[in-house]
Amino acid sequence: MVELDLTCNLEGFRRFLISSTCRSFIPESYLRDPEVFPEKQGDQGSIYVEAVDKVDLKKIRDITFINARDVLGIIYTSKSGNTKLKWRQLRGRIGRMSGDASANSLVNLSMSRILSPEDVEAIMANQQNEGGVSVPLEEQQPESPEENQAEPRPDSLQ
């Protein structure tokens, strides 16, 4: 488990929700529409979208697809319960995502372009080195002062 607290756009979080829950069966038109979100209730994971205006579109399997305008927040809990993330609007379609994410969710966050593959590798390496204690990406420091210095350049390049 990794604790996350970062800024991301709503579309990125929407892509994450789709990748995590319904990528194999979401209708193509819903996938392309930035106002369509999955919602889900129950013991096997949940997604709740808080918006100024939302309308149910269609239920497929255990997912209800909704059209939401002016999204204020989203609460996501994975089927396993290992991932619990919240997205809260800061300004427009930019928000703050916070909570705990499993390794599988980190992969989905990377596929959704919220985290880069390098961010995921750094987080996983940090998890192994720190014994499960997470450090926000902005606060990571080099192990020694030498790692922070540039390599000396050969005389011919100076």
Secondary structure, DSSP 4 states (H G I P E B T S, - for coil): -EEEEEEEEHHHHHHHHHHHHTTTTS-HHHHH-TTEEEEB-SSS-EEEEEEEEEEEEEEETTEEEEEEEEEEEEEEE-SSS--EEEEEEEETTEEEEEEEE-HHHHHHHHHTTSS-HHHHHHHHHHHHHHTS----GGG---SSGGGGSPPPPPGGG-
